[in-house]
Amino acid sequence: MVYGKGGGVLEDVIIEIEVKENDSKSNLKLRKVRFYDRTLKREFEFLTNLFDRRP
């Protein structure tokens, strides 16, 4: 889900990354949230494993 540039959440998507541990590989699902703070005029990107909370 992608939101406008007016501030707040810019993007909220589910991503998968490959994790290598010892001799095995597995996929890890994560939620990537991009957020724009109008006060600080900065963009932040968060990775989380919380999937049940949506804006």
C-alpha positions in Angstrom: 0.0 0.0 0.0 1.4 3.4 -1.0 0.3 6.7 0.5 0.7 10.4 -0.6 3.7 12.7 0.1 1.7 15.0 2.5 3.2 13.4 5.5 2.7 10.3 7.6 2.9 6.8 6.1 4.3 6.9 2.6 4.5 3.1 2.0 3.4 0.0 3.9 4.4 -3.3 2.1 5.2 -6.9 3.0 8.7 -8.0 1.9 10.5 -11.4 2.0 14.2 -11.8 2.6 16.4 -14.9 2.4 18.0 -15.9 5.7 21.0 -18.2 5.7 21.7 -20.0 9.0 24.3 -22.7 9.1 23.7 -24.8 6.0 20.0 -24.0 5.5 18.1 -21.2 3.9 14.7 -19.9 4.8 12.5 -16.9 3.8 11.6 -14.3 6.4 8.5 -12.2 5.9 8.7 -8.6 7.2 6.7 -5.5 7.0 8.4 -2.4 5.6 6.9 1.0 6.6 8.2 4.3 5.1 7.2 7.4 7.1 7.7 11.1 6.5 7.9 13.4 9.5 6.8 16.9 8.5 8.3 18.5 11.6 11.8 17.1 11.1 11.4 17.1 7.3 12.9 13.6 7.3 11.9 10.2 6.0 12.2 7.1 8.1 12.1 3.4 7.1 11.1 0.7 9.6 11.2 -3.1 9.4 8.9 -5.0 11.7 7.4 -8.4 12.1 4.1 -6.9 13.4 1.5 -7.7 10.7 -1.8 -7.1 12.6 -1.4 -3.3 13.0 -2.3 -1.2 10.0 -2.6 2.6 9.7 
